[in-house]
Amino acid sequence: MDADFPVRVSCAEHVERELDDYVDQYEAAPDTYPIKDVEDPELNKSCMVCGAEGSVVLLRVKGM
Ligand SMILES: [Zn+2]
């Protein structure tokens, strides 16, 4: 999966906050995917806010 914007990972608790941050920082609304659907061995699957196990991946793919 190629993302032209950064990929963020969030637990269920922080997903709305991450969505808001994403829009603020990158001026783009990301799509959200269940973390189990994202097969990227390089991805750190911990919430970037609290470090808990991530449940949602936020990313935006250009042209979609
Ligand atoms: Zn969290």
N, CA, C, O and the ligand as a Tripos MOL2 file, in Angstrom:
@<TRIPOS>MOLECULE
protein
  257   255    65     0     0
PROTEIN
NO_CHARGES

@<TRIPOS>ATOM
      1 N           0.8560   -1.1910    0.0000 N.3       1 MET1
      2 CA          0.0000    0.0000    0.0000 C.3       1 MET1
      3 C           0.8950    1.2450    0.0000 C.2       1 MET1
      4 O           1.6850    1.4390    0.9240 O.2       1 MET1
      5 N           0.7770    2.0630   -1.0030 N.am      2 ASP2
      6 CA          1.5870    3.2690   -1.0870 C.3       2 ASP2
      7 C           0.7890    4.4700   -0.6140 C.2       2 ASP2
      8 O          -0.2840    4.7630   -1.1420 O.2       2 ASP2
      9 N           1.3030    5.1410    0.3550 N.am      3 ALA3
     10 CA          0.6390    6.3350    0.8640 C.3       3 ALA3
     11 C           1.4830    7.5470    0.5240 C.2       3 ALA3
     12 O           2.7010    7.5400    0.7060 O.2       3 ALA3
     13 N           0.8380    8.5770    0.0360 N.am      4 ASP4
     14 CA          1.5490    9.8110   -0.2720 C.3       4 ASP4
     15 C           1.5590   10.7550    0.9100 C.2       4 ASP4
     16 O           2.2750   11.7570    0.9240 O.2       4 ASP4
     17 N           0.7700   10.4240    1.8780 N.am      5 PHE5
     18 CA          0.7730   11.1680    3.1280 C.3       5 PHE5
     19 C           1.2210   10.1960    4.2140 C.2       5 PHE5
     20 O           1.1890    8.9830    4.0090 O.2       5 PHE5
     21 N           1.6340   10.7100    5.3490 N.am      6 PRO6
     22 CA          2.1000    9.8100    6.4030 C.3       6 PRO6
     23 C           1.0010    8.8560    6.8770 C.2       6 PRO6
     24 O          -0.1950    9.1310    6.7710 O.2       6 PRO6
     25 N           1.4560    7.7560    7.3880 N.am      7 VAL7
     26 CA          0.5510    6.7610    7.9500 C.3       7 VAL7
     27 C           0.5350    6.9340    9.4570 C.2       7 VAL7
     28 O           1.5860    7.0500   10.0880 O.2       7 VAL7
     29 N          -0.6340    6.9510   10.0220 N.am      8 ARG8
     30 CA         -0.7540    7.0620   11.4770 C.3       8 ARG8
     31 C          -1.5060    5.8430   11.9900 C.2       8 ARG8
     32 O          -2.3760    5.2930   11.3150 O.2       8 ARG8
     33 N          -1.1550    5.4480   13.1750 N.am      9 VAL9
     34 CA         -1.8130    4.3060   13.8030 C.3       9 VAL9
     35 C          -2.4450    4.7810   15.0970 C.2       9 VAL9
     36 O          -1.8490    5.5530   15.8480 O.2       9 VAL9
     37 N          -3.6510    4.3130   15.3480 N.am     10 SER10
     38 CA         -4.3570    4.7200   16.5650 C.3      10 SER10
     39 C          -5.0860    3.5390   17.1700 C.2      10 SER10
     40 O          -5.5150    2.6270   16.4620 O.2      10 SER10
     41 N          -5.2220    3.5630   18.4780 N.am     11 CYS11
     42 CA         -6.1340    2.6370   19.1370 C.3      11 CYS11
     43 C          -7.5620    3.1660   18.9370 C.2      11 CYS11
     44 O          -7.7600    4.2740   18.4390 O.2      11 CYS11
     45 N          -8.5290    2.3740   19.3220 N.am     12 ALA12
     46 CA         -9.9260    2.7830   19.1270 C.3      12 ALA12
     47 C         -10.2490    4.0570   19.8940 C.2      12 ALA12
     48 O         -11.0910    4.8520   19.4770 O.2      12 ALA12
     49 N          -9.5770    4.2370   21.0080 N.am     13 GLU13
     50 CA         -9.8880    5.3650   21.8720 C.3      13 GLU13
     51 C          -9.4400    6.7010   21.2800 C.2      13 GLU13
     52 O         -10.0870    7.7250   21.5010 O.2      13 GLU13
     53 N          -8.3450    6.6970   20.5350 N.am     14 HIS14
     54 CA         -7.7590    7.9510   20.0680 C.3      14 HIS14
     55 C          -7.9980    8.2400   18.5950 C.2      14 HIS14
     56 O          -7.4140    9.1750   18.0460 O.2      14 HIS14
     57 N          -8.8460    7.4540   17.9510 N.am     15 VAL15
     58 CA         -8.9600    7.6080   16.5050 C.3      15 VAL15
     59 C          -9.5320    8.9730   16.1130 C.2      15 VAL15
     60 O          -9.0990    9.5560   15.1190 O.2      15 VAL15
     61 N         -10.4850    9.4820   16.8680 N.am     16 GLU16
     62 CA        -11.0520   10.7770   16.4930 C.3      16 GLU16
     63 C         -10.0330   11.8940   16.6510 C.2      16 GLU16
     64 O          -9.9650   12.8130   15.8350 O.2      16 GLU16
     65 N          -9.2490   11.7990   17.7070 N.am     17 ARG17
     66 CA         -8.1910   12.7880   17.9170 C.3      17 ARG17
     67 C          -7.1460   12.7130   16.8000 C.2      17 ARG17
     68 O          -6.6830   13.7420   16.3080 O.2      17 ARG17
     69 N          -6.7850   11.5130   16.4110 N.am     18 GLU18
     70 CA         -5.8250   11.3480   15.3200 C.3      18 GLU18
     71 C          -6.3860   11.8890   14.0070 C.2      18 GLU18
     72 O          -5.6650   12.5120   13.2270 O.2      18 GLU18
     73 N          -7.6640   11.6510   13.7680 N.am     19 LEU19
     74 CA         -8.2910   12.1930   12.5590 C.3      19 LEU19
     75 C          -8.1910   13.7170   12.5440 C.2      19 LEU19
     76 O          -7.8300   14.3120   11.5290 O.2      19 LEU19
     77 N          -8.5110   14.3360   13.6690 N.am     20 ASP20
     78 CA         -8.4300   15.7960   13.7500 C.3      20 ASP20
     79 C          -7.0050   16.2750   13.5290 C.2      20 ASP20
     80 O          -6.7760   17.2390   12.7990 O.2      20 ASP20
     81 N          -6.0390   15.5990   14.1650 N.am     21 ASP21
     82 CA         -4.6350   15.9780   14.0120 C.3      21 ASP21
     83 C          -4.1860   15.8350   12.5610 C.2      21 ASP21
     84 O          -3.4450   16.6660   12.0340 O.2      21 ASP21
     85 N          -4.6440   14.7860   11.9450 N.am     22 TYR22
     86 CA         -4.2290   14.5180   10.5610 C.3      22 TYR22
     87 C          -4.6910   15.6480    9.6520 C.2      22 TYR22
     88 O          -3.9280   16.1580    8.8320 O.2      22 TYR22
     89 N          -5.9470   16.0250    9.8140 N.am     23 VAL23
     90 CA         -6.4960   17.1040    8.9840 C.3      23 VAL23
     91 C          -5.7550   18.4080    9.2650 C.2      23 VAL23
     92 O          -5.4420   19.1650    8.3470 O.2      23 VAL23
     93 N          -5.4780   18.6620   10.5520 N.am     24 ASP24
     94 CA         -4.7610   19.8870   10.9100 C.3      24 ASP24
     95 C          -3.3680   19.9130   10.3010 C.2      24 ASP24
     96 O          -2.9440   20.9320    9.7550 O.2      24 ASP24
     97 N          -2.6580   18.8000   10.3930 N.am     25 GLN25
     98 CA         -1.2510   18.7910   10.0010 C.3      25 GLN25
     99 C          -1.0510   18.6830    8.4990 C.2      25 GLN25
    100 O          -0.1620   19.3250    7.9380 O.2      25 GLN25
    101 N          -1.8610   17.8860    7.8580 N.am     26 TYR26
    102 CA         -1.6030   17.5810    6.4430 C.3      26 TYR26
    103 C          -2.6630   18.1500    5.5170 C.2      26 TYR26
    104 O          -2.5680   18.0130    4.2970 O.2      26 TYR26
    105 N          -3.6840   18.7960    6.1010 N.am     27 GLU27
    106 CA         -4.7550   19.3960    5.3100 C.3      27 GLU27
    107 C          -5.3470   18.3910    4.3320 C.2      27 GLU27
    108 O          -5.6410   18.7050    3.1780 O.2      27 GLU27
    109 N          -5.5080   17.2000    4.8230 N.am     28 ALA28
    110 CA         -6.1080   16.1420    4.0210 C.3      28 ALA28
    111 C          -6.8300   15.1940    4.9660 C.2      28 ALA28
    112 O          -6.3120   14.8310    6.0220 O.2      28 ALA28
    113 N          -8.0180   14.8050    4.5740 N.am     29 ALA29
    114 CA         -8.7670   13.8630    5.4030 C.3      29 ALA29
    115 C          -8.3410   12.4400    5.0330 C.2      29 ALA29
    116 O          -8.4890   12.0230    3.8840 O.2      29 ALA29
    117 N          -7.8230   11.7120    5.9910 N.am     30 PRO30
    118 CA         -7.3620   10.3550    5.6780 C.3      30 PRO30
    119 C          -8.5130    9.3670    5.6080 C.2      30 PRO30
    120 O          -9.6030    9.6100    6.1260 O.2      30 PRO30
    121 N          -8.2480    8.2750    4.9700 N.am     31 ASP31
    122 CA         -9.1400    7.1320    5.0700 C.3      31 ASP31
    123 C          -8.6970    6.3020    6.2620 C.2      31 ASP31
    124 O          -7.5350    6.3520    6.6660 O.2      31 ASP31
    125 N          -9.6130    5.5480    6.8150 N.am     32 THR32
    126 CA         -9.2650    4.7000    7.9460 C.3      32 THR32
    127 C          -9.4910    3.2420    7.5680 C.2      32 THR32
    128 O         -10.4540    2.8940    6.8850 O.2      32 THR32
    129 N          -8.5870    2.4140    8.0270 N.am     33 TYR33
    130 CA         -8.6540    0.9880    7.7570 C.3      33 TYR33
    131 C          -8.4470    0.2200    9.0580 C.2      33 TYR33
    132 O          -7.6710    0.6410    9.9160 O.2      33 TYR33
    133 N          -9.1370   -0.9000    9.2010 N.am     34 PRO34
    134 CA         -8.8360   -1.7650   10.3500 C.3      34 PRO34
    135 C          -7.3940   -2.2440   10.2450 C.2      34 PRO34
    136 O          -6.9340   -2.5980    9.1590 O.2      34 PRO34
    137 N          -6.6930   -2.2560   11.3440 N.am     35 ILE35
    138 CA         -5.2640   -2.5610   11.2830 C.3      35 ILE35
    139 C          -5.0260   -3.9700   10.7570 C.2      35 ILE35
    140 O          -3.9830   -4.2400   10.1610 O.2      35 ILE35
    141 N          -5.9650   -4.8530   10.9660 N.am     36 LYS36
    142 CA         -5.7740   -6.2260   10.4850 C.3      36 LYS36
    143 C          -5.8010   -6.3070    8.9550 C.2      36 LYS36
    144 O          -5.3390   -7.2890    8.3750 O.2      36 LYS36
    145 N          -6.3460   -5.2690    8.3040 N.am     37 ASP37
    146 CA         -6.3950   -5.2700    6.8400 C.3      37 ASP37
    147 C          -5.1520   -4.6740    6.2090 C.2      37 ASP37
    148 O          -4.9980   -4.7140    4.9890 O.2      37 ASP37
    149 N          -4.2650   -4.1230    7.0200 N.am     38 VAL38
    150 CA         -3.0800   -3.4690    6.4930 C.3      38 VAL38
    151 C          -1.8850   -4.3960    6.6810 C.2      38 VAL38
    152 O          -1.4260   -4.6200    7.8010 O.2      38 VAL38
    153 N          -1.3980   -4.9200    5.5870 N.am     39 GLU39
    154 CA         -0.2910   -5.8600    5.6680 C.3      39 GLU39
    155 C           1.0070   -5.1390    5.3320 C.2      39 GLU39
    156 O           1.4580   -5.1310    4.1870 O.2      39 GLU39
    157 N           1.5830   -4.5460    6.3420 N.am     40 ASP40
    158 CA          2.8430   -3.8340    6.1710 C.3      40 ASP40
    159 C           3.7490   -4.2050    7.3400 C.2      40 ASP40
    160 O           3.5650   -3.7070    8.4510 O.2      40 ASP40
    161 N           4.7090   -5.0620    7.0990 N.am     41 PRO41
    162 CA          5.5740   -5.5150    8.1940 C.3      41 PRO41
    163 C           6.4080   -4.3900    8.7930 C.2      41 PRO41
    164 O           6.9120   -4.5150    9.9090 O.2      41 PRO41
    165 N           6.5550   -3.2920    8.0570 N.am     42 GLU42
    166 CA          7.3400   -2.1630    8.5630 C.3      42 GLU42
    167 C           6.5300   -1.2900    9.5140 C.2      42 GLU42
    168 O           7.0790   -0.4660   10.2460 O.2      42 GLU42
    169 N           5.2310   -1.4830    9.4880 N.am     43 LEU43
    170 CA          4.3700   -0.5940   10.2540 C.3      43 LEU43
    171 C           4.4430   -0.9130   11.7410 C.2      43 LEU43
    172 O           4.3180   -2.0650   12.1560 O.2      43 LEU43
    173 N           4.6450    0.1290   12.5270 N.am     44 ASN44
    174 CA          4.5890   -0.0120   13.9700 C.3      44 ASN44
    175 C           3.1230   -0.0110   14.3870 C.2      44 ASN44
    176 O           2.4380    1.0020   14.2520 O.2      44 ASN44
    177 N           2.6450   -1.1360   14.8890 N.am     45 LYS45
    178 CA          1.2090   -1.2800   15.1200 C.3      45 LYS45
    179 C           0.8190   -0.8810   16.5360 C.2      45 LYS45
    180 O          -0.0040   -1.5370   17.1750 O.2      45 LYS45
    181 N           1.4100    0.1840   17.0110 N.am     46 SER46
    182 CA          1.0350    0.7230   18.3160 C.3      46 SER46
    183 C           0.4270    2.1030   18.1300 C.2      46 SER46
    184 O           0.8160    2.8560   17.2370 O.2      46 SER46
    185 N          -0.5290    2.4180   18.9850 N.am     47 CYS47
    186 CA         -1.1400    3.7470   18.9570 C.3      47 CYS47
    187 C          -0.0560    4.8070   19.1280 C.2      47 CYS47
    188 O           0.7810    4.7060   20.0240 O.2      47 CYS47
    189 N          -0.0750    5.8320   18.2600 N.am     48 MET48
    190 CA          0.9480    6.8690   18.3180 C.3      48 MET48
    191 C           0.6690    7.8710   19.4300 C.2      48 MET48
    192 O           1.5090    8.7190   19.7300 O.2      48 MET48
    193 N          -0.4900    7.7780   20.0310 N.am     49 VAL49
    194 CA         -0.8120    8.6690   21.1460 C.3      49 VAL49
    195 C          -0.4210    8.0250   22.4690 C.2      49 VAL49
    196 O           0.2920    8.6300   23.2710 O.2      49 VAL49
    197 N          -0.8830    6.8070   22.6980 N.am     50 CYS50
    198 CA         -0.7240    6.2190   24.0260 C.3      50 CYS50
    199 C           0.1140    4.9430   24.0280 C.2      50 CYS50
    200 O           0.4440    4.4310   25.0980 O.2      50 CYS50
    201 N           0.4600    4.4240   22.8620 N.am     51 GLY51
    202 CA          1.3030    3.2410   22.8150 C.3      51 GLY51
    203 C           0.5570    1.9240   22.9740 C.2      51 GLY51
    204 O           1.1710    0.8570   22.9560 O.2      51 GLY51
    205 N          -0.7550    1.9900   23.1270 N.am     52 ALA52
    206 CA         -1.5490    0.7630   23.2290 C.3      52 ALA52
    207 C          -1.5920    0.0650   21.8660 C.2      52 ALA52
    208 O          -1.1730    0.6210   20.8510 O.2      52 ALA52
    209 N          -2.0930   -1.1300   21.8730 N.am     53 GLU53
    210 CA         -2.2220   -1.8650   20.6190 C.3      53 GLU53
    211 C          -3.1220   -1.0850   19.6650 C.2      53 GLU53
    212 O          -4.2320   -0.6980   20.0310 O.2      53 GLU53
    213 N          -2.6490   -0.8570   18.4540 N.am     54 GLY54
    214 CA         -3.4240   -0.0850   17.4950 C.3      54 GLY54
    215 C          -4.5830   -0.8820   16.9340 C.2      54 GLY54
    216 O          -4.5120   -2.1040   16.8060 O.2      54 GLY54
    217 N          -5.6450   -0.1800   16.6030 N.am     55 SER55
    218 CA         -6.7760   -0.8650   15.9680 C.3      55 SER55
    219 C          -7.1660   -0.2380   14.6400 C.2      55 SER55
    220 O          -7.8870   -0.8490   13.8520 O.2      55 SER55
    221 N          -6.6940    0.9820   14.3850 N.am     56 VAL56
    222 CA         -7.0730    1.6960   13.1720 C.3      56 VAL56
    223 C          -5.8240    2.2980   12.5360 C.2      56 VAL56
    224 O          -4.9470    2.8150   13.2290 O.2      56 VAL56
    225 N          -5.7580    2.2230   11.2150 N.am     57 VAL57
    226 CA         -4.6910    2.8790   10.4740 C.3      57 VAL57
    227 C          -5.3030    4.0290    9.6950 C.2      57 VAL57
    228 O          -6.3220    3.8700    9.0220 O.2      57 VAL57
    229 N          -4.6720    5.1840    9.7930 N.am     58 LEU58
    230 CA         -5.1260    6.3520    9.0470 C.3      58 LEU58
    231 C          -4.1100    6.6310    7.9600 C.2      58 LEU58
    232 O          -2.9210    6.7900    8.2370 O.2      58 LEU58
    233 N          -4.5660    6.6880    6.7510 N.am     59 LEU59
    234 CA         -3.6630    7.0750    5.6730 C.3      59 LEU59
    235 C          -4.4660    7.6350    4.5300 C.2      59 LEU59
    236 O          -5.6730    7.4220    4.4170 O.2      59 LEU59
    237 N          -3.7660    8.3510    3.6920 N.am     60 ARG60
    238 CA         -4.4290    8.9090    2.5340 C.3      60 ARG60
    239 C          -3.6140    8.5520    1.3020 C.2      60 ARG60
    240 O          -2.4030    8.7690    1.2580 O.2      60 ARG60
    241 N          -4.2690    8.0190    0.3370 N.am     61 VAL61
    242 CA         -3.6190    7.6530   -0.9190 C.3      61 VAL61
    243 C          -4.0160    8.6870   -1.9660 C.2      61 VAL61
    244 O          -5.1970    8.9220   -2.2240 O.2      61 VAL61
    245 N          -2.9970    9.2950   -2.5600 N.am     62 LYS62
    246 CA         -3.2530   10.3480   -3.5330 C.3      62 LYS62
    247 C          -4.0710    9.8110   -4.7000 C.2      62 LYS62
    248 O          -3.8640    8.6880   -5.1610 O.2      62 LYS62
    249 N          -4.9870   10.6190   -5.1570 N.am     63 GLY63
    250 CA         -5.7790   10.2580   -6.3190 C.3      63 GLY63
    251 C          -7.0080    9.4310   -6.0040 C.2      63 GLY63
    252 O          -7.7100    8.9900   -6.9140 O.2      63 GLY63
    253 N          -7.2780    9.2140   -4.7170 N.am     64 MET64
    254 CA         -8.4820    8.4690   -4.3840 C.3      64 MET64
    255 C          -9.5400    9.4060   -3.8120 C.2      64 MET64
    256 O         -10.6350    8.9640   -3.4670 O.2      64 MET64
    257 ZN         -4.3290    5.3910   22.0450 Zn       65 ZN65
@<TRIPOS>BOND
     1     1     2 1
     2     2     3 1
     3     3     4 2
     4     3     5 am
     5     5     6 1
     6     6     7 1
     7     7     8 2
     8     7     9 am
     9     9    10 1
    10    10    11 1
    11    11    12 2
    12    11    13 am
    13    13    14 1
    14    14    15 1
    15    15    16 2
    16    15    17 am
    17    17    18 1
    18    18    19 1
    19    19    20 2
    20    19    21 am
    21    21    22 1
    22    22    23 1
    23    23    24 2
    24    23    25 am
    25    25    26 1
    26    26    27 1
    27    27    28 2
    28    27    29 am
    29    29    30 1
    30    30    31 1
    31    31    32 2
    32    31    33 am
    33    33    34 1
    34    34    35 1
    35    35    36 2
    36    35    37 am
    37    37    38 1
    38    38    39 1
    39    39    40 2
    40    39    41 am
    41    41    42 1
    42    42    43 1
    43    43    44 2
    44    43    45 am
    45    45    46 1
    46    46    47 1
    47    47    48 2
    48    47    49 am
    49    49    50 1
    50    50    51 1
    51    51    52 2
    52    51    53 am
    53    53    54 1
    54    54    55 1
    55    55    56 2
    56    55    57 am
    57    57    58 1
    58    58    59 1
    59    59    60 2
    60    59    61 am
    61    61    62 1
    62    62    63 1
    63    63    64 2
    64    63    65 am
    65    65    66 1
    66    66    67 1
    67    67    68 2
    68    67    69 am
    69    69    70 1
    70    70    71 1
    71    71    72 2
    72    71    73 am
    73    73    74 1
    74    74    75 1
    75    75    76 2
    76    75    77 am
    77    77    78 1
    78    78    79 1
    79    79    80 2
    80    79    81 am
    81    81    82 1
    82    82    83 1
    83    83    84 2
    84    83    85 am
    85    85    86 1
    86    86    87 1
    87    87    88 2
    88    87    89 am
    89    89    90 1
    90    90    91 1
    91    91    92 2
    92    91    93 am
    93    93    94 1
    94    94    95 1
    95    95    96 2
    96    95    97 am
    97    97    98 1
    98    98    99 1
    99    99   100 2
   100    99   101 am
   101   101   102 1
   102   102   103 1
   103   103   104 2
   104   103   105 am
   105   105   106 1
   106   106   107 1
   107   107   108 2
   108   107   109 am
   109   109   110 1
   110   110   111 1
   111   111   112 2
   112   111   113 am
   113   113   114 1
   114   114   115 1
   115   115   116 2
   116   115   117 am
   117   117   118 1
   118   118   119 1
   119   119   120 2
   120   119   121 am
   121   121   122 1
   122   122   123 1
   123   123   124 2
   124   123   125 am
   125   125   126 1
   126   126   127 1
   127   127   128 2
   128   127   129 am
   129   129   130 1
   130   130   131 1
   131   131   132 2
   132   131   133 am
   133   133   134 1
   134   134   135 1
   135   135   136 2
   136   135   137 am
   137   137   138 1
   138   138   139 1
   139   139   140 2
   140   139   141 am
   141   141   142 1
   142   142   143 1
   143   143   144 2
   144   143   145 am
   145   145   146 1
   146   146   147 1
   147   147   148 2
   148   147   149 am
   149   149   150 1
   150   150   151 1
   151   151   152 2
   152   151   153 am
   153   153   154 1
   154   154   155 1
   155   155   156 2
   156   155   157 am
   157   157   158 1
   158   158   159 1
   159   159   160 2
   160   159   161 am
   161   161   162 1
   162   162   163 1
   163   163   164 2
   164   163   165 am
   165   165   166 1
   166   166   167 1
   167   167   168 2
   168   167   169 am
   169   169   170 1
   170   170   171 1
   171   171   172 2
   172   171   173 am
   173   173   174 1
   174   174   175 1
   175   175   176 2
   176   175   177 am
   177   177   178 1
   178   178   179 1
   179   179   180 2
   180   179   181 am
   181   181   182 1
   182   182   183 1
   183   183   184 2
   184   183   185 am
   185   185   186 1
   186   186   187 1
   187   187   188 2
   188   187   189 am
   189   189   190 1
   190   190   191 1
   191   191   192 2
   192   191   193 am
   193   193   194 1
   194   194   195 1
   195   195   196 2
   196   195   197 am
   197   197   198 1
   198   198   199 1
   199   199   200 2
   200   199   201 am
   201   201   202 1
   202   202   203 1
   203   203   204 2
   204   203   205 am
   205   205   206 1
   206   206   207 1
   207   207   208 2
   208   207   209 am
   209   209   210 1
   210   210   211 1
   211   211   212 2
   212   211   213 am
   213   213   214 1
   214   214   215 1
   215   215   216 2
   216   215   217 am
   217   217   218 1
   218   218   219 1
   219   219   220 2
   220   219   221 am
   221   221   222 1
   222   222   223 1
   223   223   224 2
   224   223   225 am
   225   225   226 1
   226   226   227 1
   227   227   228 2
   228   227   229 am
   229   229   230 1
   230   230   231 1
   231   231   232 2
   232   231   233 am
   233   233   234 1
   234   234   235 1
   235   235   236 2
   236   235   237 am
   237   237   238 1
   238   238   239 1
   239   239   240 2
   240   239   241 am
   241   241   242 1
   242   242   243 1
   243   243   244 2
   244   243   245 am
   245   245   246 1
   246   246   247 1
   247   247   248 2
   248   247   249 am
   249   249   250 1
   250   250   251 1
   251   251   252 2
   252   251   253 am
   253   253   254 1
   254   254   255 1
   255   255   256 2
@<TRIPOS>SUBSTRUCTURE
     1 MET1         2 RESIDUE 1 A MET
     2 ASP2         6 RESIDUE 1 A ASP
     3 ALA3        10 RESIDUE 1 A ALA
     4 ASP4        14 RESIDUE 1 A ASP
     5 PHE5        18 RESIDUE 1 A PHE
     6 PRO6        22 RESIDUE 1 A PRO
     7 VAL7        26 RESIDUE 1 A VAL
     8 ARG8        30 RESIDUE 1 A ARG
     9 VAL9        34 RESIDUE 1 A VAL
    10 SER10       38 RESIDUE 1 A SER
    11 CYS11       42 RESIDUE 1 A CYS
    12 ALA12       46 RESIDUE 1 A ALA
    13 GLU13       50 RESIDUE 1 A GLU
    14 HIS14       54 RESIDUE 1 A HIS
    15 VAL15       58 RESIDUE 1 A VAL
    16 GLU16       62 RESIDUE 1 A GLU
    17 ARG17       66 RESIDUE 1 A ARG
    18 GLU18       70 RESIDUE 1 A GLU
    19 LEU19       74 RESIDUE 1 A LEU
    20 ASP20       78 RESIDUE 1 A ASP
    21 ASP21       82 RESIDUE 1 A ASP
    22 TYR22       86 RESIDUE 1 A TYR
    23 VAL23       90 RESIDUE 1 A VAL
    24 ASP24       94 RESIDUE 1 A ASP
    25 GLN25       98 RESIDUE 1 A GLN
    26 TYR26      102 RESIDUE 1 A TYR
    27 GLU27      106 RESIDUE 1 A GLU
    28 ALA28      110 RESIDUE 1 A ALA
    29 ALA29      114 RESIDUE 1 A ALA
    30 PRO30      118 RESIDUE 1 A PRO
    31 ASP31      122 RESIDUE 1 A ASP
    32 THR32      126 RESIDUE 1 A THR
    33 TYR33      130 RESIDUE 1 A TYR
    34 PRO34      134 RESIDUE 1 A PRO
    35 ILE35      138 RESIDUE 1 A ILE
    36 LYS36      142 RESIDUE 1 A LYS
    37 ASP37      146 RESIDUE 1 A ASP
    38 VAL38      150 RESIDUE 1 A VAL
    39 GLU39      154 RESIDUE 1 A GLU
    40 ASP40      158 RESIDUE 1 A ASP
    41 PRO41      162 RESIDUE 1 A PRO
    42 GLU42      166 RESIDUE 1 A GLU
    43 LEU43      170 RESIDUE 1 A LEU
    44 ASN44      174 RESIDUE 1 A ASN
    45 LYS45      178 RESIDUE 1 A LYS
    46 SER46      182 RESIDUE 1 A SER
    47 CYS47      186 RESIDUE 1 A CYS
    48 MET48      190 RESIDUE 1 A MET
    49 VAL49      194 RESIDUE 1 A VAL
    50 CYS50      198 RESIDUE 1 A CYS
    51 GLY51      202 RESIDUE 1 A GLY
    52 ALA52      206 RESIDUE 1 A ALA
    53 GLU53      210 RESIDUE 1 A GLU
    54 GLY54      214 RESIDUE 1 A GLY
    55 SER55      218 RESIDUE 1 A SER
    56 VAL56      222 RESIDUE 1 A VAL
    57 VAL57      226 RESIDUE 1 A VAL
    58 LEU58      230 RESIDUE 1 A LEU
    59 LEU59      234 RESIDUE 1 A LEU
    60 ARG60      238 RESIDUE 1 A ARG
    61 VAL61      242 RESIDUE 1 A VAL
    62 LYS62      246 RESIDUE 1 A LYS
    63 GLY63      250 RESIDUE 1 A GLY
    64 MET64      254 RESIDUE 1 A MET
    65 ZN65       257 GROUP 0 **** ****
